[in-house]
């Protein structure tokens, strides 16, 4: 089962590091559905060739501070679309978790101290220690891909743009949570609703995107993306060496 999970992780790492052009028609079709699901009309789609080129078109969109303030004190009237999408994704992930089955127990579980985290060790050692299998998949697929694609790629790029970049989504580089649930399905441990399938397709098709009320700003995938293995990484994690976007912006 772990070998199946590892295959899914490698597949989605390749998706997250892809420099193939975004599938614009699929991306726009699915995002129009996302807008409709949150009671908005079809937006105008503005494609740009780098995150830097997107910045002039993002003024007025909510950042993380704004969304956190809405959690503490919800607005009267309609919340920003980004807030609605984030809340909808949270509900979807909860539903996905509810549909996951624990694999049949074949061994007594690892005993850990109360309030202590699970050990972070390579999968063969985790299996030997009898750490719960779903925890092994979380560490080896979801957490590993976040370290590679999130901490390794999109956070450094986002950081180069400045501290006040609005809330957006990272398209193919948002693959960590998708891959986790895909791995569980590949092992026969889950079946999911159609809403998940649309996010799978969107993640395969898109680059970065920011949803405004009437306009959605989207970034083409980079023209070049080079990474190197992280020394001592447990699951083959990588980190960014160089990224070049289609308008020449690079870091």
Number of C-alpha atoms within 10 A of each C-alpha: 13 18 11 12 23 18 14 19 26 16 12 26 24 13 19 25 20 19 20 14 14 23 16 15 11 16 22 20 13 17 22 18 15 21 21 13 13 12 11 14 14 18 18 14 19 14 15 20 18 23 24 18 14 19 15 8 15 19 11 8 18 21 16 14 11 14 20 12 11 14 11 8 9 12 11 6 6 9 12 17 21 21 21 17 17 15 12 15 15 12 12 16 15 11 14 16 13 11 16 17 14 12 14 7 9 7 9 10 12 14 10 11 7 6 6 7 8 16 15 14 17 14 20 11 12 18 15 9 15 16 22 18 19 16 14 24 22 19 22 24 30 20 18 23 31 21 19 26 25 22 15 20 24 18 14 14 18 15 11 13 13 10 9 12 17 20 19 21 18 20 25 27 27 23 26 25 16 22 24 24 27 24 25 24 17 15 14 13 16 18 16 17 11 9 11 19 13 18 18 19 16 21 24 23 22 28 29 23 24 22 26 22 15 13 15 21 21 28 24 23 29 24 18 16 17 14 16 14 14 16 10 8 13 14 22 15 22 22 19 21 13 13 18 17 20 17 14 13 14 17 12
